[in-house]
Amino acid sequence: METKPGAALRRAQEAMMQTAPAAARSPLRPRYHIAAPAGWINDPNGLIQTGGVYHVFYQLHPYSPEWGPMHWGHAASRDLAHWEDFPIALAPDQPYEDGCFSGCAVDAGGVLTLFYTAHRGGPPLRESQCAARSFDGGRTFVKDPQNPLIPAPPEGFSADFRDPKVWRGDGGWHMIVGSSHGGRGCALLYDSPDLSRWEYRGIFAESDGSSGTMWECPNYCEVDGRGVFLFSPIGMPGHKNVYQTGSFDARSGKFTGGPLRELDHGVDFYAAQAFQDERGRALLVAWMDRWGEPHPTAADGWAGLLTLPRELHVQNGRLVQQPAPELALLRGETLAYRRLPLRPDGALSVDWRGQCLELELSFRREEAGRGFTLWLDTAPGRGVPIVYDARRDAFAAPHGVFPHGADLPLDWVPRESPDPAVSLRVFTDACSVEAFASPLVFTSRIAPDAT
């Protein structure tokens, strides 16, 4: 493993930028979502606002549009709407790592500090928790000479031991790390007085046997004064990213939460991370993709993007996600209608064809008749459907592009809201659809020219 400082980073940056011009010409290239200049991305990492600047890092393979040895890519913004690509932040260049896996960021007395998992694929698998610091506003990072700070999981836990989330607690710092115990997913808690010395406290939260065999990307954040715990469960069929609202007791080291709920009902949503910005507002970003699926953009040298930043609130014990208000800065031409006529078959069509579009529909349940199908048309006679059933007060968003009138595979998700006012807000961006359907969310990556 190469240990010369900076060499691995320079090589990775050069390789990514060689492919970047072809990626920029891709017809499916997003215009306002975060994507790497080229290469593969997955989980968002290190979400933070410090000194008025929002930073989003992400898992990156700069050498190809396929998953490979993980680096940390980096983008920054002052308004959550316009993003600037920063140099690659981390590369695996130390003897204890062949990949820099997911993690988080904190402001430690004005020093932007990253915590990440150093991954060694083995055999045997070795995963440890490490830190890196920036003294120039996030342009470059120096790995802690004491790495790995937590060299191995506690005895009895799986070698799968990754994705640290750190936050300031009562008189010190807390860290949770995803792992597995006895075939059940869990998050392990560590405490530190100084971000360098870490003491294992015990199990923060664990599966009852029904919520997966390993928990990836555990995340804790306070939202409207309530604790919210997020994780991506491996081995929990039909679930990609779940959450609980509840409370964390720092003395016992335990999180106590309510029922598990799905964060997003679309097919392309994973590894969501939440954080509080400098205003105390809770925000969330996730990976807009999924494992094991083909990537039509790979031919253009890139694969993967991140969701829009979402503002979080808790209402009646449920997490509510709305697009960050700053996204209004992206608006261009506006078309407003007091009433939109539906076709006799209850359909409403909007021409998408790969363009950037924000669509907002507001109505009362009793005004919707039996319901409607919104078609985001990608060509005459076919498109991406979003369906509302007024009798069920439920939405469905089948994944893919369908001919009008097709027999759609509908998986209904009830709103479970007492509010008779219904809103549907949809964002499209070349290859993606994010539909906010009060209070449900559906996120999908779409190839508009698919048959």
N, C-alpha and C positions, 0 to 999 in steps of 0.2 A: 504494500500500500504506500502510495506517494505521501510524503510528509512535508515537502517543501512548501512553505506558506504561499498561497495565491496561485500556484501553478495549475491546480485542478480547476479552480474557479475561472481563470483566464481561458483555459482550453474549453470549458463548458460554454462560456459566454460566446466565444468565437464560433463554436459549432452551431449554437442556436441562431446567431445572427446571420450565418451563411444561408440558412433555410428560411429566415424570416421574410425575405421579399416574395417568395413563392406562396407562403402562408398568407401574406397580406392580400394577395390577388385572389384568394379562394372565394368563390361565389357564396359560400356558407359562412364566411368570416363574420363574427358578431361585431357590431358597431359601438355598442355601449355596455356590453358585459365584459368582465375581466377574462382574458385568455392570454396564455403565454405568447410571446412573439413567434415561437415555433416550438415543436416538440409536444410531448405528452404532459398533461396535468391531471391531478386528481384532488385530494383533500385541500380545503383552505386551511391555513395555519397562521398563527401569530396575529390575529385580528386585534388592532389597538388603535387608539387615537392618542397622540402625544405631541405637544407643541403645536396644536391645531391641525396636525396632519394625520389623516387616516392611513394606516398601513395594512395591507393584506398580503400575506405570503401564501405560498401554495406548493404542494408536492409537484415536482417537475422532473421529467427526463429530457434533457436538452438535446440528446443525440438522435432521437427518433420519435415518431408519433406513436410509440408503443411503450408500455410500462417497462421501466428498467431501473438501474441504480438511482435512488431518489436524491434529488437536490432540492433546495428551496428557491423557487422563483419569488418575485417581489413586485408589487405595484403600489402606488401611493396616490392620494387625492386629498384636496382641501374641501371638497364639497360632496363626496359620495357619488357624483355623477360623471365627472371627467377624471380619468385615470392615466397616470404616467408610469411607464415601465422603468423600474430601477434595475441595477445590475443583480445578477444571481447572488443570493445572500449566503447560502451554504452549499458546499460540495463535500462528498465523502472522501476525506484525504488523511484520515488518521488510522492507526493500527486497530482501533477498537470499532471501526465502522466500515461497511461497504454500502451503506445507504443512510441518509439523514431523513428519518421518518417524521411523522406528524408531531405537532406540539403547539406551543402558545407563545405569547409575548407579554412582558410586563414593563412598566416604567419603574426602574429602581433608582430613585433619587436623580432623575434626569437622564439615566442611561438606559437606552432601549436594549432589553435583554430577552433573548430567545431561549426557550427550553424545548428540546427535541429528543426523540428517541434515536440513539445510535444502534443501527441494525446490522448484525452479522448473520448472514444466511446459513452458515454452517454446512454440513452438520458438525456439531449440534447448533441449533438456533441460539443466538445470544442477543438480547435486547437490553439496553441500559439507558439511563436518563442523563442528558448532558445540557450544557448551557453555552451560549455565545453572546458577546456584547458588542454594541456599536457605540463609537464615540464621535461619529460624524453624521448623525441624523439618519442612520439607516443605509448609508452608501456602502459601508464595509463592516464586517463582523470579525471578532477575534474569539476563537473558542477558548473556553476556560481551561487553563493548564492542569486543573485538578480533575478534568473529565476522565471517566464517567463519575458524576456526582452520586448516582445511585447505580451501582454496577450490576445488580441482579435482582430479581424478584425475591420476596420472602420465601422461606422454605415451605414447600407444599403447594405452591402456586405454579401455574403454567409458565413455560418459557415465553409465551406470548405475553408481553409486558411492555405496553407502548402507549403513545399519544398523551403526554402529560398536559394537564391544565392547571395553571397556578393562579391564585388570587390572594390578595392581602386579607388577613384575618385578624382576630383579637390578639394584638401584641406580636404578630408575626405573619408568616405566610403558610398557605395550605397548597398542597398538590394532590390531584387524583390522577391515577394511571389505570388504563384498561388492562384487564387480565382475565384469568379463568381459574376456578377452584372446584375440583371434583366434577368437572364437566359442566359447570355452571358459570355464566358470565358474571363479572363483578368489576368494581372500581375500588382501588386501594388508596388509602389516605396516608400522606406524609405531611409533617410539619417542619418548618425551619424558621430560625430567628433572623437569618441573614441571606437567604437564597443560595447558600453554599453547603451548609450542614443540614442534612435531612434525616428525620427520625420517622420510622414506620409506626403508624398509629393503629392500623387495623383496616377492616373492610368498611368502606364508605357506604356502599350499597351493593346488593347482589341479587341474582335471579332466584326466583322461587322454583326454578325448574322448567318454567314455561317461556322464558324470555331470552333464550339463546345460550350458546356454549362459550362464547367469548364476546366481550364488549369492546368495540373500537370507538375511538374519538369521544371518550367521556368528557362532558362539559358541564360546569356549574356556573350559574349566573343569577343575580337577583333582578327580578322584573317586577316593578310596581310594589316593591317591598316583600315579594314572595320569592322563595327559592325555586329555581327551575333546573332540573337535571336532565341532560340530553345524552343519548348514546346511540350508536349504530350496532345492533345486535347481529352477530354471526350465528347462524343456525336457528333463526326464528322465522319460519316460512311466512311470506306475505308481509313482512315488516322490514323496512330499510332504515328508518330513523325514528326513534320514539322519544317521548319525554314524560316526565312527571312534574307536577307542581307540589311543593311541600316546604320543608324547612330543614336546615342543617344545624345540628347542635355541636358546636366546637368542642365542648367538654367531653362528650361521649364519642365524637368523631363520626357520628352516624347521620345519614340523610333519611328522613321519613317523608314519603311521598304518597300521593293518591294513585289512581289507576293509570296504567300506561296508555298513552294515546299516540297516534301517528302524527308526525309533524307535517307531512306533505303527502297527498294522495296521488300524485303523479308517479311515473315510473322512473324518472331520472333525477334522483335526489338522494344524497348520501353525505355523511361526515359533517353535518351542520355544526357550526361553531358560533357561540353567542358571546357578547362582551358588552361592557358599559363604556360609552364614550365620555368625554370630558364634561358633558352636560348631565351625566348620570342616566342617559337614555340607553336602553338595551337594544342592540342591533344583532342581526344574524346573517350569515352567509354560508352557503353549502356548495358542494360539488354538483353540477348539473350534468350528471352522467351516471353510468352504472357499470358494474363489472361484467365481463363475459359477452359484451355486445359488439357488433361491428361498428366501425367508425368511418363513415363516408368521407370525412375530411382528411383521413390519413394520407390519401393520394396527394394532398396539397401540403403535407409536411407538418400537420398539427392535429391534435385531438384533445377535446375537453375544454370546458369553460365553467365559470362560477355563476351562481344565481345573483340576481339583484340583491343589494343590501335591503334588509327588511327590518322595520321597526316593530318591537315586541311589546305586547301588553297582556295582562292576565285579567280575564273576565269570567266570573263564575267558575273559577278553578281551571279554566282552559286557556291555553296560550293562543293569542290572536296575532297574526302576522299581517302587516300592511307594508306596501312599498315605501321606502324612505321618502319623506316629502321632498327632499332635495332633487329627486328624479324629475320633478316638474321643470327643472332647468334645461332639460333635454327637449322640451316640447317645441315643435315648429308650427306648421299649419294646423289650425283647429277647425273641425266641422262639428256643429252642434245641432241636434234635432230634439224637439220637444216630444215627438212621438215617432216611433219607427214601425212601419207596417210589416206584419208578418205575412209570409206566403200562406196559401190555404193549408199547406201541410205543416204549419207551425214552424217554418224555418226562416232564418234571417242570415243573409250572406254578406260577408265583408271581404273585399279583395285584399289578400295579403301578398302573395307572390314574392316572398322573401324580403319584404320591406320592413322597416322599423315602424311599429304601430303601437299606440296605446289606445285602448277602447274601454269606455266606461258606460255601463248600463245600470240604471237605477229604476226600481219599480216596486210596487206592493204585491204581495203574494196573490191577493184576490184579483189583481189586474192582469195576471199572466195566463188566465184561462187554464187549460190543462198543462201548459208549459211551452217550451220552444227548444229548437236546436239552433245554436249559433254556429255557422260555418265560416271558418277562416279559410277562404278559398285560395288554393295554390295554383289553380288552373280552372278553366270553365268546367263546371259540373263536378268538381271534386275539391276536397279540402279537409281541414282538421276540425272535428266537431266538438262542441261543448254543449251538453244537454241539461236542461232544467225540467224537472217534473214537479208541478205545483201541488199535486195531490200528496206526493211523498215529501214535499219541500226538501228535495234532494238534487244534487248535481252528479253528473258523470262526465268523464273526459276520456273517451277511448283513445289509446295511443296509436298514432299513425295517420295516414292520409287515406280517405275513403271517398268513393263516388257518392254523390247526393242520392239519397233514397236507399242506400245500402242497409242491410240488417246489421246494426251496430252492436258490438259486444258491450253491454252497459253494466257497469259495476257501480250501483248507486251508493252515494255517501250522503246521509242526512245532514242538514245544517245543524240540527239540535239547538236551534235558537228561538227564543220566544218573540223575537222582533219580526213583525210582519213586513218590514221594509227589507228588500233584498237588493244587493248590489253585486255586480260582476265587473271586475276590472282586469283587462287582459293586456299583457305586454308580449309583443313578438319582436324577434331580432335575428333575422336571416335564417337561423337554424334552431330557434327555441321558442317555446310558448310557456308563459307563466300566467296562470289564471287565479285571481284572488276572488273567491266566491263566498263572501261573508258568512261564516268565518273560515271556510275551507280554502286550501291552496292545492293546485295541481301544476306540477312542473314537468315538462317534457322537452327533450331534444328531438327535433323534427328535421328531416330532409324534405324540403317542400316539393322536390321533383320526384319523390318516391311514388311508385304506382300502388 
